[in-house]
Amino acid sequence: MSTCRIHVSVFPLGSSEPRRVLAAVRDVWHSPSWISQRQFKGGWLVETLSEGVLPDQDNQAEFSQKLSIAIWQRLGRYVKVVIDVSIDESDACHRQELNRSDYLKLMRII
């Protein structure tokens, strides 16, 4: 298995929501090695960075979808979630950003 570096950005959040985002990230994968929480354009922006091996059953797209769903469930609403996955030391990056229509479709299924 290859090691992945995963950068997650979540915006816009209310002041009490960053801890719920972090709980969702920890539930799906593990605790981030770097966390940034700051006010940005009238809301809160949370960014995390983690490294590790993706679960065996997940490819990058499946993992990104699973993490986005976990964040939306914790918050009970749609927010923009951008997930960048880099394999090993490669500069190549897989970016996943599900939109509001993806949210509506996926949350209906669950």
C-alpha positions in Angstrom: 0.0 0.0 0.0 1.2 3.5 -0.8 1.2 6.3 1.7 -1.1 9.2 0.9 -1.0 12.9 1.9 -4.5 14.3 2.2 -5.3 18.0 2.5 -9.0 18.8 3.4 -10.6 22.3 3.2 -14.1 22.9 4.5 -15.9 26.3 4.2 -18.1 28.2 5.2 -18.6 27.1 8.8 -20.2 28.7 11.8 -18.0 29.3 14.9 -19.1 26.0 16.6 -18.7 23.8 13.6 -14.9 23.3 13.2 -14.8 20.7 16.0 -17.5 18.7 14.3 -15.5 18.7 11.0 -12.4 17.5 12.9 -14.5 14.7 14.6 -15.7 13.6 11.1 -12.1 13.5 9.8 -10.9 11.5 12.7 -13.9 9.0 12.4 -13.2 8.3 8.7 -9.4 8.2 8.8 -7.3 9.4 11.7 -6.2 12.5 13.6 -4.6 15.2 11.3 -1.0 16.1 11.7 -1.8 19.7 10.9 -5.0 21.8 11.5 -5.8 25.4 10.6 -9.0 27.1 11.8 -9.5 30.7 10.8 -12.1 33.3 10.0 -12.4 33.9 6.3 -14.9 35.9 4.3 -17.5 36.0 7.0 -17.2 32.3 8.0 -14.8 29.8 9.4 -12.4 27.9 7.2 -10.9 24.6 8.4 -8.0 22.9 6.7 -6.3 19.7 7.7 -3.3 17.7 6.5 -2.9 14.0 7.2 -0.6 11.2 6.0 -1.2 7.5 6.0 -2.5 4.6 4.0 -6.0 4.7 2.7 -8.3 1.9 3.9 -7.9 -1.2 1.7 -11.4 -1.1 0.2 -11.2 2.6 -0.8 -9.7 4.3 -3.9 -9.1 8.0 -3.8 -12.6 9.0 -5.1 -14.4 6.6 -2.8 -12.4 7.9 0.2 -13.1 11.5 -0.7 -16.8 10.8 -1.0 -16.9 8.9 2.3 -15.2 11.8 4.1 -17.4 14.4 2.5 -20.5 12.5 3.6 -19.2 12.1 7.1 -18.6 15.9 7.3 -22.1 16.7 5.9 -23.7 14.3 8.4 -21.9 15.8 11.3 -23.0 19.3 10.3 -26.5 18.4 9.0 -26.1 20.6 6.0 -24.1 21.2 2.8 -20.7 23.0 3.0 -17.9 23.1 0.4 -15.4 20.2 1.0 -12.3 20.1 -1.1 -10.0 17.0 -0.7 -6.6 16.8 -2.3 -5.0 13.3 -2.3 -1.3 12.9 -3.2 0.3 9.4 -3.4 3.7 9.0 -1.8 6.1 11.9 -2.6 4.4 12.5 -6.0 3.5 16.0 -7.1 0.4 14.5 -8.8 -2.7 15.3 -6.9 -6.3 14.0 -7.1 -8.8 16.7 -6.3 -12.3 15.9 -5.3 -15.0 18.5 -4.7 -18.6 17.3 -4.6 -21.2 20.0 -5.3 -24.6 20.7 -3.9 -26.4 18.4 -6.3 -24.0 15.6 -5.3 -24.9 16.3 -1.6 -28.6 16.1 -2.3 -28.2 12.8 -4.2 -25.8 11.2 -1.7 -27.7 12.3 1.4 -31.0 10.9 0.0 -29.3 7.5 -0.4 -28.1 7.3 3.2 
